[in-house]
C-alpha cells in the first residue's frame, strides 16, 4: 500500500530553531560500553530485546516464524472508511483483524497494524495528499464514519488477542501534515471533527488535531486495553528533511525538539512512536523517478537520523520502532535495479555485521524494533513477490553474490535476520555502569599499530559557470598515504542545500602516495535550479563501510540560464 512521502519545503537552515537542553549527543557507530539511560518500554511490551519484523500478508505467520524467530509482522489497514472497500469489508464484520491477530499470536508473533484510512476516505478534497488528509479530518460526515471504523478495529483487536498486545500504528504521514499546518506548532491549531461527530464516546473532546489524538486513546481504553497505540514521527514534518539538508548536530537537535514539542501539544499519551526512513528502495527512486541517486543514504545520514530519534525519545519518553525499511541490498545479483529487484543499502547498514555497532547505536537511541517492507508496488520484497523464482542476472559492480532463495532480494534479508537472532538479539537495556576497575596485571607489549591512512581529496570543475542543457565535468583527485581500496563518493548539492546528484566508485584501488583521478560528467537539464552547486567528496571503506574522510566543499560552480 502506497505511502507517498511529500517533498518537504526546504526553508533553509537559517530558520531559528533553538536547540533545547535535552538534545542528545551524537549517535556514533561504535557500541558504547555503558548504554545511556532510556525511558521504559510500555509495561505490556512482550520483548526484552530488539526485535525485527516484515510486512506479511494473512496466512504467512507460520512460514515467517519458521524462517527466523521474528518478533513482529505488520499488515496495512486501508481502503477508506466510507468507500465500501476498506479493511472492514475484507472479511465479514471486520473479522480480518481478529483472524490476523489470532494467526500472528499462534505463531508467537506480535501483530502490528498501520491504520492508513483517512487519506483514502471520501471526499478527499484538495490538490495533494496533505490537503486531502486535512480536508477529511475536518469533514463531520467523513469523521463520523471514521470513528465508527476505529471503534470496530478496537473491538476486533480485543476479540482475537486474549489480552495479548496488538500494536495500532496510527495514520502514518498524517501527523507530519498536521505538524506542517500548525501555525504555532500545536495540535490545537488544526481543526478536526471529534466531539462534533456526535459519537457519545468522544463527548467533550476538542474539535482539533489534539482532540483527534485524544480520541484514539479514549476509544482504546474503552474497547481494547490490550492495544498499544503508536504515534508516527515524520522527520519531514518540521519542514526540513534531515537527509536532503545534511543538518549539523545543533540543527538536528533543534528539529527534534520542534517535533517533540508538537507531540507534547497533543495532550495525550501514546505508548510508542514509529518513524520511517523511506517508502521505496533508493534504486527504485533512481530508476523510476530519475532522482540521480539523491535518495541513497550515506554513512553520515544514519547517525544523523539516530541523533534525531534519540532526542525525540528522551523528550517524549516514547521508545521508537523504525518502520517500512526498504528491503533491497547492494550485494546480491538479484537486486539489479529491475522491477521488483531494486538496490538499497539500509538493510546492510543495520544487519550486515551486527558487531559493527550500527544497530547498537540505534538501540541506544531508543529504538526497540525494525520493520522491513516496501511502500509501493514494484519495490523489493524479501519474498518472491514477482513470482520469478531464483534470479541470478549477471554480476555487476558490488552485486556479485548468487541468490540464496527465490526471494526477490536474493534471500539476503532473511539470511541476515536469521544470523542476527542466531548470534543473540540485542538486549534493549544492556547492563549498568561497570564496577570497580580490577588491579592491573602485567601484559606483553602490544604489537605496534600501523599509522592510520591519511587521505587527501580535491576537485575541480570544467567551468564555474554552466548553462542549462550543457555538461559539467567534475575531476576528483584522491590520494592515500598507504595502499588500499576505498569507495569514493562524489555528491552535488544544489542552491537549496538538497543533494541533487551522486556518483560513486565502489572499489577504487590506491597505491601509496600516488594520486588517483576520477572524472564524472554531469548533464545540467533544463529543469535544474539556477544558482550555486557544491561538490562534496566522501571516502568510505568498501561497500559503504565506515566514513574515512569527508570534504564538504571540494569545489563550486553556478548554473545559469
C-alpha angles and dihedrals in degrees: 000000000000121000106183114205110212121229101254118231105252099218093177128259092260085084106118107247106155113214112240125226094248093063110125129235122262115293108233129193097243119095109250117231090225120034116230120250110273133186114262121267114245112284090241095051104120100209136076094189137053110279134208129209146169139218101264132181125223112287094030103091099094094047091046092053091047092056092054136339094268114181098202143030129182139211127187119236105208146135102098132275099255103031102088091240104074124124091271088068096050090086130010115289094353094298089143088088095045093051094045089051093048093048093048096048092046087059092047094253128129111232120228123194121195100207103213103165111119101071094050094049123100138296096014096179117194146071098265142018095272093053092044093049093048094046091053090046092062096037107107095204093048093047093048088061090041096058091047088054093049090050091052090051091053092050093049094044091053093046096058102037107065089218094308118132122274120183122224111195102202119224107316112217094017094088090052091053091047091049091052091048094049107103093201098029089257133122090227089067095068122068121231133169106244118129088015089070090071093237102154092213090061099047114143097017116128119257092238139095087268088057089048090058092045090051092062091054092047094050092045091051091049100045112014118023088170092067116100111210118218125200117211118232109203107195091208092055088092089063090246121093111215094209098044095043098042090218124207120242092260092049091047091052091049092051091049090051090052091051092047092049090053091052090050090052090065088074097217141092123249117184101226142006128228129198135179135216100200137334095224139036115270088239089055091055091048097047102034102032099026096229092157093235097306091133095059114108119222125203092269091061096059098058090041092057091041088055090051090051093045094056092045092051092048093049098044102031090230121132115223138235117196106219140195095014110181113256103214126108141196100230109059122082088224093069095071096142094260123132108301092004106079128153127242134158103213098092088051093051092056103033113018089094116358089193091068092080097240095115092038090055091057091045088053089051089060103269113145100175147015122215118194124204145117125259099208141037111273098030117127118278129196085228136061094271091148092054090223097123122216109000124197111166118177116298114259131177110324092345097097108126122101118237118273093201143351091279111127091239090056092257093288100128098047088047092054094044090053089049091050093055093040091056092049124275116257113265111237094225106025114193135307134262112310122257127244115318110256121241107275120245129205114274132184116268110271122249108260112262116229115248112264118262112262115216127197122190134183137161139202130193128219090234134007091212115051125180123218113266089032134101131247122197119213112203112197124192119196127181129188125198091218133033116266148109129272143166111250115205125191118190132183121210120196133215094286093052092253121134107250104174141009138190126180141178108218100203113019113172121219134195117212111279094350114126116231120206122211122184131200124183114203126193115224104215125210091256098055115119118258114243145057123340124197125212114215127187128204128187115201137170110264119287092027093299125156119340108250102180137352124201104197097187110026095150144342138218135168128229113220134180 
